[in-house]
């Protein structure tokens, strides 16, 4: 099930990160994924997936945003997404 409104907001956050170049790893990840042959929109959706997970961790554990952890996960894209998909099948 896809919550299109939530997805739209996440992509807006990703676009803001790109425009503001903050965190810098967002622009680097987007460029790298596009260089690998992914469409820009698909690349942004992959970044949004990592963002979703980071938001979940922040809310669940009442932590502050951890840029280092966020960027580390994005450096693992696109393989990181494949790992998430495999975990969903197992659950």
C-alpha positions as CSV (number, residue, x, y, z in Angstrom):
1,X,0.0,0.0,0.0
2,X,1.4,3.4,-1.0
3,X,0.5,6.6,0.8
4,X,0.9,9.0,-2.1
5,X,0.6,12.1,0.1
6,X,3.4,10.9,2.4
7,X,5.5,9.9,-0.6
8,X,5.0,13.4,-2.1
9,X,6.2,15.0,1.2
10,X,9.2,12.8,1.3
11,X,10.2,13.7,-2.2
12,X,9.7,17.3,-1.4
13,X,12.2,16.9,1.5
14,X,14.6,15.2,-0.9
15,X,14.2,18.1,-3.4
16,X,14.9,20.6,-0.6
17,X,18.0,18.7,0.5
18,X,19.2,18.8,-3.1
19,X,18.5,22.5,-3.5
20,X,20.1,23.5,-0.2
21,X,22.9,21.0,-0.7
22,X,22.3,19.8,2.9
23,X,23.3,17.2,3.6
24,X,25.9,17.1,0.9
25,X,25.6,13.4,0.5
26,X,22.1,13.8,-1.0
27,X,23.5,15.5,-4.1
28,X,26.4,13.1,-4.3
29,X,24.1,10.1,-4.1
30,X,21.7,11.5,-6.7
31,X,24.6,12.1,-9.1
32,X,26.1,8.7,-8.5
33,X,22.7,6.9,-9.0
34,X,22.0,8.8,-12.2
35,X,25.6,8.0,-13.4
36,X,24.8,4.3,-12.7
37,X,21.8,4.6,-15.2
38,X,18.9,5.2,-12.8
39,X,16.3,7.8,-13.8
40,X,16.4,10.9,-11.7
41,X,13.0,10.3,-10.2
42,X,13.8,6.6,-9.4
43,X,17.0,7.9,-7.7
44,X,15.1,10.4,-5.6
45,X,12.7,7.6,-4.6
46,X,15.6,5.5,-3.4
47,X,16.9,8.4,-1.4
48,X,13.4,8.9,0.0
49,X,13.4,5.3,1.1
50,X,16.5,5.8,3.2
51,X,15.0,9.1,4.5
52,X,11.9,7.2,5.6
53,X,14.0,4.7,7.5
54,X,15.9,7.5,9.2
55,X,12.7,9.3,10.2
56,X,11.4,6.0,11.7
57,X,14.5,5.5,13.7
58,X,14.5,9.1,14.9
59,X,10.8,8.8,16.0
60,X,11.0,5.4,17.5
61,X,14.1,6.0,19.6
62,X,13.5,9.8,20.1
63,X,16.9,10.6,18.7
64,X,18.1,13.6,16.7
65,X,18.8,13.2,13.0
66,X,22.1,11.4,12.5
67,X,23.6,12.7,9.3
68,X,26.5,10.3,9.4
69,X,24.2,7.3,9.6
70,X,21.9,8.7,6.9
71,X,24.9,9.3,4.5
72,X,26.4,5.9,5.3
73,X,23.1,4.2,4.2
74,X,22.9,6.3,1.1
75,X,26.4,5.4,0.1
76,X,25.1,1.8,0.0
77,X,22.4,2.6,-2.6
78,X,21.2,0.9,-4.7
79,X,22.2,-2.4,-3.0
80,X,20.7,-1.1,0.3
81,X,17.2,-1.0,-1.3
82,X,17.6,-4.6,-2.4
83,X,18.5,-5.6,1.2
84,X,15.3,-3.8,2.4
85,X,13.2,-5.7,-0.2
86,X,14.7,-9.0,0.9
87,X,14.0,-8.3,4.5
88,X,10.3,-7.6,3.6
89,X,10.0,-11.0,1.9
90,X,11.5,-12.8,5.0
91,X,9.1,-11.0,7.4
